[in-house]
Amino acid sequence: MKGKALRSRLLNLLKVGISAGMLVYVLVFRVDLRALAETVSGARWGPLAGAGALAIAGVALRAVRWLALLRALDIRVPLGRLVRLYFVGTFFNIFLLSGFGGDAIRMMELARHSKRTPEAIGTVLVDRATGLWVLFVLALLALPFGSAGIPRETVLLIAAVSVVGVVGGWLAMGTRLIPWLGSRVKLPGQAKLERFYRAVGGCGYVALGQACGISLAFNLLNITVNYLIARGFNVDLPYGLFFLFTPLVSLSLMLPSVGGLGVREETFRLVYGTVGVPDSTAVAMSLSNYGLQTLLPGLIGAVLYAVEGASELKGRPDPEMQE
């Protein structure tokens, strides 16, 4: 346990170090703070308010996707409870520097109310995987139509990342290659992989298809959020371009960081800079993305967590969960 606690502390320090270092790099060395302040002061609040409303709706839509996977396993949880868990999970991801993040909260609560714990926990992993896989599919489909004006190197990067994401997702969810490999060579995170495949097998392809369909709606909503944020800062870019840039930003957020801070800002600056967006505007877009898609749901989650009480997530039975 001591070794595990030490690794957790070191990972937390790494997250803080990466976020702090990237923020200092971007805000001190790459962006004119006066220009950033002027960009923010000139923002149009109508599109930004619309983006915020869609971001909140996106949280609920992700809960619907999770519900489809759980029902395939005959695990009955009310949708309202899943929505609250998503909001509370976002709060934990933002404000608590521990391995006990949002996914862990969802896994723990589900395990507490299920007799098929490994499969149920695996749905959290499948839930994430389907969302990211559909995003890469959308990028590949949009590439022939939305790449005009983007530097060739960026187009090739998007194509390569999307192909790897689509093929990798298909191998993970549609074949037994990785578990076969894991049975011969112990892979990192082997226990999570086994839970993932048990969940995939238990859900079946009908539920996976439903999850992918809901992921399509969610990703279209997510792309629209980014488009509205850009419009809020008077950035007039084709809607199709956001199909290509959003997967790169989403992929970058898998790097260790505190809520994606620093990593997100540098990714926005690099990606949107390829089509002529000034650094100060790209960073303003990124900070707004963080505020609307991460901080706002996290604050809602904090309120819900305070209202429900910490004891409920730690073990007190919830009448709604027993319906």
KOLNU-22597 format. One record per residue (C-alpha): residue number from 1; x, y, z. Coordinates in nm, 4 decimals, always signed. Each point is the difference from the previous one (the first is absolute). Example, Ala and Ser with C-alpha at 12.3 -4.5 7.8 and 13.67 -1.06 7.14 Angstrom:
2
KOLTOR i east north up
KOLTOR 1 +1.2300 -0.4500 +0.7800
KOLTOR 2 +0.1370 +0.3440 -0.0660
END
This chain:
323
KOLTOR i east north up
KOLTOR 1 +0.0000 +0.0000 +0.0000
KOLTOR 2 +0.2874 +0.2357 +0.0760
KOLTOR 3 +0.1434 -0.0538 -0.3455
KOLTOR 4 -0.3386 +0.0685 -0.1577
KOLTOR 5 -0.0429 +0.3178 +0.2063
KOLTOR 6 +0.3479 +0.1158 -0.1013
KOLTOR 7 -0.0754 -0.0579 -0.3687
KOLTOR 8 -0.3255 +0.1929 +0.0396
KOLTOR 9 +0.1833 +0.2956 +0.1565
KOLTOR 10 +0.2634 -0.0026 -0.2712
KOLTOR 11 -0.2697 -0.0057 -0.2685
KOLTOR 12 -0.1739 +0.2938 +0.1678
KOLTOR 13 +0.3262 +0.1932 +0.0062
KOLTOR 14 +0.0523 -0.0811 -0.3670
KOLTOR 15 -0.3487 +0.1290 -0.0840
KOLTOR 16 +0.0538 +0.3227 +0.1914
KOLTOR 17 +0.3452 +0.0450 -0.1515
KOLTOR 18 -0.1201 -0.0506 -0.3579
KOLTOR 19 -0.2997 +0.2320 +0.0390
KOLTOR 20 +0.1957 +0.2708 +0.1796
KOLTOR 21 +0.2933 -0.0213 -0.2387
KOLTOR 22 -0.2175 +0.0102 -0.3122
KOLTOR 23 -0.2082 +0.2899 +0.1319
KOLTOR 24 +0.3127 +0.2004 +0.0807
KOLTOR 25 +0.1431 -0.0785 -0.3423
KOLTOR 26 -0.3161 +0.1041 -0.1831
KOLTOR 27 -0.0996 +0.3035 +0.2061
KOLTOR 28 +0.3476 +0.1393 +0.0629
KOLTOR 29 +0.1993 -0.0887 -0.3095
KOLTOR 30 -0.2504 -0.0524 -0.2805
KOLTOR 31 -0.2948 +0.2351 +0.0612
KOLTOR 32 -0.0280 +0.3749 +0.0437
KOLTOR 33 -0.2107 +0.0298 +0.3154
KOLTOR 34 -0.1255 +0.3436 -0.1010
KOLTOR 35 -0.1208 -0.1398 -0.3327
KOLTOR 36 -0.1595 -0.2910 +0.1872
KOLTOR 37 -0.1872 +0.2415 +0.2291
KOLTOR 38 -0.1197 +0.2022 -0.2991
KOLTOR 39 -0.1188 -0.3182 -0.1715
KOLTOR 40 -0.1984 -0.1054 +0.3055
KOLTOR 41 -0.1506 +0.3462 +0.0488
KOLTOR 42 -0.1157 +0.0002 -0.3626
KOLTOR 43 -0.1700 -0.3389 +0.0222
KOLTOR 44 -0.3591 -0.0432 -0.1143
KOLTOR 45 -0.1928 -0.1556 +0.2855
KOLTOR 46 -0.2900 -0.1347 -0.2045
KOLTOR 47 +0.1954 -0.2773 -0.1751
KOLTOR 48 +0.1889 -0.0751 +0.3218
KOLTOR 49 -0.3264 -0.0385 +0.1937
KOLTOR 50 -0.1252 -0.2365 -0.2695
KOLTOR 51 +0.3214 -0.2004 +0.0263
KOLTOR 52 -0.0450 -0.0248 +0.3775
KOLTOR 53 -0.3554 -0.1284 -0.0343
KOLTOR 54 +0.1103 -0.2642 -0.2504
KOLTOR 55 +0.2896 -0.1014 +0.2254
KOLTOR 56 -0.2429 -0.0698 +0.2852
KOLTOR 57 -0.2258 -0.1953 -0.2358
KOLTOR 58 +0.3049 -0.2023 -0.1046
KOLTOR 59 +0.0486 -0.1267 +0.3556
KOLTOR 60 -0.3558 -0.1345 +0.0028
KOLTOR 61 +0.0489 -0.1577 -0.3408
KOLTOR 62 +0.3087 -0.1860 +0.1200
KOLTOR 63 -0.2069 -0.1371 +0.2879
KOLTOR 64 -0.2551 -0.1297 -0.2542
KOLTOR 65 +0.2846 -0.1806 -0.1780
KOLTOR 66 +0.1100 -0.1600 +0.3261
KOLTOR 67 -0.3591 -0.1020 +0.0704
KOLTOR 68 -0.0194 -0.1893 -0.3312
KOLTOR 69 +0.3073 -0.2040 +0.0934
KOLTOR 70 -0.1247 -0.0742 +0.3516
KOLTOR 71 -0.3394 -0.1168 -0.1203
KOLTOR 72 +0.1694 -0.2460 -0.2343
KOLTOR 73 +0.1522 -0.1554 +0.3121
KOLTOR 74 -0.3392 +0.0090 +0.1746
KOLTOR 75 +0.1308 +0.2508 +0.2548
KOLTOR 76 -0.2845 +0.2343 +0.0879
KOLTOR 77 +0.1016 +0.3519 +0.1013
KOLTOR 78 -0.2286 +0.3029 -0.0414
KOLTOR 79 +0.1156 +0.2477 -0.2631
KOLTOR 80 -0.0189 +0.2875 +0.2461
KOLTOR 81 +0.2495 -0.1754 +0.2236
KOLTOR 82 +0.2412 -0.0544 -0.2874
KOLTOR 83 -0.0241 +0.3675 -0.0984
KOLTOR 84 +0.0833 +0.1060 +0.3553
KOLTOR 85 +0.2918 -0.2425 +0.0125
KOLTOR 86 +0.1404 +0.1513 -0.3196
KOLTOR 87 -0.0189 +0.3514 +0.1449
KOLTOR 88 +0.1488 -0.1080 +0.3329
KOLTOR 89 +0.2715 -0.1934 -0.1835
KOLTOR 90 +0.0971 +0.3167 -0.1872
KOLTOR 91 +0.0328 +0.1793 +0.3327
KOLTOR 92 +0.2369 -0.2666 +0.1312
KOLTOR 93 +0.2048 +0.0112 -0.3198
KOLTOR 94 +0.0535 +0.3751 +0.0357
KOLTOR 95 +0.0400 +0.0699 +0.3663
KOLTOR 96 +0.1513 -0.3100 +0.1575
KOLTOR 97 +0.3621 -0.0834 -0.0777
KOLTOR 98 -0.0280 -0.3721 +0.0558
KOLTOR 99 -0.0503 -0.3199 -0.1908
KOLTOR 100 -0.3528 +0.0098 +0.1434
KOLTOR 101 -0.1330 +0.1898 -0.2996
KOLTOR 102 -0.3256 +0.0116 -0.1895
KOLTOR 103 +0.0259 -0.3458 -0.1558
KOLTOR 104 +0.0863 -0.1477 +0.3375
KOLTOR 105 -0.3093 +0.1600 +0.1526
KOLTOR 106 -0.2195 -0.1468 -0.2726
KOLTOR 107 +0.1645 -0.3420 +0.0305
KOLTOR 108 -0.0297 -0.0034 +0.3785
KOLTOR 109 -0.3662 +0.1001 +0.0039
KOLTOR 110 -0.0883 -0.2556 -0.2656
KOLTOR 111 +0.1965 -0.2765 +0.1726
KOLTOR 112 -0.1808 +0.0747 +0.3253
KOLTOR 113 -0.3366 -0.0742 -0.1600
KOLTOR 114 +0.0898 -0.2851 -0.2358
KOLTOR 115 +0.0741 -0.3666 +0.0520
KOLTOR 116 +0.1942 -0.0113 -0.3293
KOLTOR 117 +0.2654 +0.2479 +0.0970
KOLTOR 118 +0.2722 -0.0659 -0.2635
KOLTOR 119 -0.2416 +0.0225 -0.2926
KOLTOR 120 -0.1784 +0.3026 +0.1439
KOLTOR 121 +0.3273 +0.1835 +0.0595
KOLTOR 122 +0.1033 -0.0867 -0.3539
KOLTOR 123 -0.2934 +0.2016 -0.1335
KOLTOR 124 +0.1746 +0.3159 +0.1196
KOLTOR 125 +0.2956 -0.0889 -0.2229
KOLTOR 126 -0.2246 -0.0983 -0.2923
KOLTOR 127 -0.1934 +0.3244 +0.0438
KOLTOR 128 +0.3171 +0.2016 -0.0464
KOLTOR 129 +0.1306 -0.2164 -0.2848
KOLTOR 130 -0.3116 +0.0291 -0.2172
KOLTOR 131 -0.0010 +0.3786 +0.0299
KOLTOR 132 +0.3606 +0.0370 -0.1083
KOLTOR 133 -0.0333 -0.2566 -0.2796
KOLTOR 134 -0.2980 +0.1772 -0.1582
KOLTOR 135 +0.1872 +0.3311 +0.0188
KOLTOR 136 +0.2852 -0.1465 -0.2059
KOLTOR 137 -0.2470 -0.1458 -0.2506
KOLTOR 138 -0.1558 +0.3435 -0.0436
KOLTOR 139 +0.3419 +0.1546 -0.0579
KOLTOR 140 +0.0812 -0.2525 -0.2730
KOLTOR 141 -0.3342 +0.0542 -0.1711
KOLTOR 142 +0.0383 +0.3789 +0.0135
KOLTOR 143 +0.3628 +0.0070 -0.1142
KOLTOR 144 -0.0682 +0.0078 -0.3777
KOLTOR 145 -0.2475 +0.2863 +0.0414
KOLTOR 146 +0.1449 +0.2164 +0.2779
KOLTOR 147 +0.3739 +0.0024 -0.0612
KOLTOR 148 +0.0112 +0.2954 -0.2419
KOLTOR 149 +0.2318 +0.2682 +0.1332
KOLTOR 150 +0.1635 -0.2264 +0.2574
KOLTOR 151 +0.3758 -0.0576 -0.0389
KOLTOR 152 +0.0872 -0.3356 -0.1524
KOLTOR 153 +0.1963 -0.1072 +0.3074
KOLTOR 154 -0.3019 +0.0607 +0.2237
KOLTOR 155 -0.2282 -0.1923 -0.2371
KOLTOR 156 +0.2384 -0.2954 +0.0054
KOLTOR 157 +0.0171 +0.0130 +0.3801
KOLTOR 158 -0.3791 +0.0013 +0.0294
KOLTOR 159 -0.0274 -0.2858 -0.2483
KOLTOR 160 +0.2621 -0.2088 +0.1804
KOLTOR 161 -0.1476 +0.0579 +0.3454
KOLTOR 162 -0.3518 -0.0756 -0.1234
KOLTOR 163 +0.1012 -0.3194 -0.1823
KOLTOR 164 +0.1859 -0.1261 +0.3070
KOLTOR 165 -0.2994 +0.0891 +0.2186
KOLTOR 166 -0.2547 -0.1694 -0.2272
KOLTOR 167 +0.2046 -0.3142 -0.0579
KOLTOR 168 +0.1080 -0.0205 +0.3627
KOLTOR 169 -0.3570 +0.0422 +0.1208
KOLTOR 170 -0.1229 -0.2674 -0.2386
KOLTOR 171 +0.2704 -0.2400 +0.1168
KOLTOR 172 -0.0870 +0.0733 +0.3608
KOLTOR 173 -0.3782 -0.0282 -0.0251
KOLTOR 174 -0.0499 -0.2287 -0.2975
KOLTOR 175 +0.2710 -0.2648 +0.0263
KOLTOR 176 +0.1709 -0.2186 +0.2599
KOLTOR 177 +0.3499 +0.0976 -0.1103
KOLTOR 178 +0.0935 +0.2010 +0.3086
KOLTOR 179 -0.1325 -0.2507 +0.2581
KOLTOR 180 +0.1748 -0.2764 -0.1966
KOLTOR 181 +0.3216 +0.2010 +0.0195
KOLTOR 182 -0.0586 +0.0717 +0.3686
KOLTOR 183 -0.0316 -0.3706 +0.0730
KOLTOR 184 +0.3572 -0.0469 -0.1268
KOLTOR 185 +0.1690 +0.3253 +0.0950
KOLTOR 186 -0.1160 +0.1882 +0.3099
KOLTOR 187 -0.1067 +0.3418 -0.1244
KOLTOR 188 -0.0110 +0.3223 +0.2072
KOLTOR 189 -0.3413 +0.0343 +0.1627
KOLTOR 190 -0.0802 -0.3662 -0.0648
KOLTOR 191 -0.2766 -0.0074 +0.2644
KOLTOR 192 -0.1797 +0.2955 -0.1605
KOLTOR 193 +0.0365 -0.1607 -0.3425
KOLTOR 194 -0.1636 -0.3187 +0.1241
KOLTOR 195 -0.2880 +0.1983 +0.1484
KOLTOR 196 -0.0326 +0.1902 -0.3257
KOLTOR 197 -0.0313 -0.3158 -0.2081
KOLTOR 198 -0.2431 -0.1620 +0.2386
KOLTOR 199 -0.2150 +0.3110 -0.0306
KOLTOR 200 +0.0297 +0.0001 -0.3803
KOLTOR 201 -0.1013 -0.3658 -0.0148
KOLTOR 202 -0.2826 +0.0497 +0.2478
KOLTOR 203 -0.1429 +0.3084 -0.1699
KOLTOR 204 -0.0079 -0.1538 -0.3457
KOLTOR 205 +0.0150 +0.1781 -0.3318
KOLTOR 206 -0.3559 +0.1345 +0.0191
KOLTOR 207 +0.0807 +0.2017 +0.3119
KOLTOR 208 +0.3370 +0.1022 -0.1414
KOLTOR 209 -0.1805 +0.1226 -0.3107
KOLTOR 210 -0.2385 +0.2006 +0.2167
KOLTOR 211 +0.2924 +0.1452 +0.1946
KOLTOR 212 +0.1723 +0.0980 -0.3243
KOLTOR 213 -0.3216 +0.1622 -0.1253
KOLTOR 214 -0.0281 +0.2049 +0.3184
KOLTOR 215 +0.3714 +0.0799 -0.0271
KOLTOR 216 -0.0661 +0.1355 -0.3496
KOLTOR 217 -0.2602 +0.2408 +0.1402
KOLTOR 218 +0.2296 +0.0947 +0.2897
KOLTOR 219 +0.2997 +0.0664 -0.2221
KOLTOR 220 -0.2057 +0.2120 -0.2392
KOLTOR 221 -0.1110 +0.1985 +0.3034
KOLTOR 222 +0.3587 +0.0240 +0.1253
KOLTOR 223 +0.1221 +0.1233 -0.3384
KOLTOR 224 -0.2777 +0.2588 -0.0047
KOLTOR 225 +0.1095 +0.1211 +0.3436
KOLTOR 226 +0.3490 +0.0640 -0.1362
KOLTOR 227 -0.1446 +0.1739 -0.3063
KOLTOR 228 -0.2162 +0.2299 +0.2173
KOLTOR 229 +0.2965 +0.0816 +0.2234
KOLTOR 230 +0.1969 +0.1043 -0.3080
KOLTOR 231 -0.2921 +0.2140 -0.1193
KOLTOR 232 -0.0122 +0.1547 +0.3452
KOLTOR 233 +0.3520 +0.1295 -0.0568
KOLTOR 234 -0.0776 +0.1146 -0.3541
KOLTOR 235 +0.1890 -0.2864 -0.1624
KOLTOR 236 -0.1717 -0.0822 -0.3287
KOLTOR 237 +0.1136 -0.3493 -0.0959
KOLTOR 238 -0.1935 -0.2638 -0.1983
KOLTOR 239 -0.2059 -0.2322 +0.2164
KOLTOR 240 +0.1597 -0.3034 -0.1652
KOLTOR 241 +0.3426 +0.1018 +0.1253
KOLTOR 242 -0.1057 -0.0683 +0.3588
KOLTOR 243 -0.0614 -0.3648 -0.0931
KOLTOR 244 +0.3741 -0.0210 -0.0662
KOLTOR 245 +0.1412 +0.2022 +0.2885
KOLTOR 246 -0.2206 -0.1290 +0.2832
KOLTOR 247 +0.1474 -0.3552 -0.0055
KOLTOR 248 +0.3535 +0.1405 +0.0357
KOLTOR 249 -0.1060 +0.2022 +0.3035
KOLTOR 250 -0.1845 -0.2989 +0.1519
KOLTOR 251 +0.3029 -0.2229 -0.0507
KOLTOR 252 +0.2333 +0.2537 +0.1629
KOLTOR 253 -0.2162 -0.0021 +0.3138
KOLTOR 254 +0.1025 -0.3614 +0.0617
KOLTOR 255 +0.3405 +0.1332 +0.1100
KOLTOR 256 +0.0500 +0.0326 +0.3782
KOLTOR 257 -0.1208 +0.3433 +0.1150
KOLTOR 258 -0.2371 +0.1716 +0.2402
KOLTOR 259 -0.3284 +0.0204 -0.1880
KOLTOR 260 +0.1898 +0.0317 -0.3275
KOLTOR 261 +0.1293 +0.3450 +0.0964
KOLTOR 262 +0.3111 +0.1031 -0.1884
KOLTOR 263 -0.0147 -0.2937 -0.2394
KOLTOR 264 -0.3309 +0.1221 -0.1437
KOLTOR 265 +0.1264 +0.3576 -0.0409
KOLTOR 266 +0.3155 -0.1000 -0.1842
KOLTOR 267 -0.1929 -0.2414 -0.2235
KOLTOR 268 -0.2524 +0.2698 -0.0927
KOLTOR 269 +0.2833 +0.2437 -0.0702
KOLTOR 270 +0.1848 -0.2425 -0.2256
KOLTOR 271 -0.3019 -0.1450 -0.1803
KOLTOR 272 -0.1988 +0.3166 -0.0633
KOLTOR 273 +0.3162 +0.1928 -0.0741
KOLTOR 274 +0.0348 -0.2061 -0.3177
KOLTOR 275 -0.3055 +0.1779 -0.1451
KOLTOR 276 +0.1015 +0.3490 +0.1083
KOLTOR 277 -0.1683 +0.0346 +0.3401
KOLTOR 278 +0.2152 +0.2288 +0.2209
KOLTOR 279 +0.1548 -0.1598 +0.3071
KOLTOR 280 -0.1943 +0.2237 +0.2392
KOLTOR 281 -0.3314 -0.0927 -0.1647
KOLTOR 282 +0.0802 -0.3720 -0.0073
KOLTOR 283 +0.0851 +0.0064 +0.3718
KOLTOR 284 -0.3188 +0.1935 +0.0771
KOLTOR 285 -0.1948 -0.2686 -0.1895
KOLTOR 286 +0.1771 -0.2703 +0.1974
KOLTOR 287 -0.0646 +0.1583 +0.3391
KOLTOR 288 -0.3649 +0.0448 -0.0947
KOLTOR 289 -0.0135 -0.3644 -0.1038
KOLTOR 290 +0.1348 -0.0951 +0.3422
KOLTOR 291 -0.2421 +0.2308 +0.1781
KOLTOR 292 -0.3108 -0.1163 -0.1861
KOLTOR 293 +0.0699 -0.3714 -0.0495
KOLTOR 294 +0.1944 -0.0799 +0.3154
KOLTOR 295 -0.0242 +0.2673 +0.2683
KOLTOR 296 -0.3725 +0.0741 -0.0371
KOLTOR 297 -0.1110 -0.3681 +0.0187
KOLTOR 298 +0.2478 -0.0478 +0.2843
KOLTOR 299 -0.1553 +0.2838 +0.2002
KOLTOR 300 -0.3443 -0.1480 -0.0593
KOLTOR 301 +0.1408 -0.3327 +0.1189
KOLTOR 302 +0.1371 +0.1682 +0.3128
KOLTOR 303 -0.3466 +0.1334 +0.0842
KOLTOR 304 -0.1595 -0.3404 -0.0593
KOLTOR 305 +0.2642 -0.1702 +0.2117
KOLTOR 306 -0.0529 +0.2467 +0.2837
KOLTOR 307 -0.3775 -0.0383 -0.0161
KOLTOR 308 +0.0038 -0.3784 -0.0067
KOLTOR 309 +0.2696 -0.0224 +0.2653
KOLTOR 310 +0.3321 -0.1790 -0.0132
KOLTOR 311 -0.1428 -0.2931 +0.1952
KOLTOR 312 -0.2212 -0.1063 -0.2917
KOLTOR 313 +0.2952 -0.0651 -0.2299
KOLTOR 314 +0.1861 -0.1698 +0.2835
KOLTOR 315 -0.2638 -0.2549 +0.0859
KOLTOR 316 -0.3404 +0.1304 +0.1021
KOLTOR 317 -0.2704 -0.1684 -0.2086
KOLTOR 318 -0.1726 +0.2208 -0.2532
KOLTOR 319 -0.3723 -0.0829 -0.0364
KOLTOR 320 +0.0136 +0.1004 -0.3665
KOLTOR 321 +0.2711 -0.2573 -0.0662
KOLTOR 322 -0.2225 -0.2756 +0.1373
KOLTOR 323 -0.2913 +0.0547 -0.2377
END
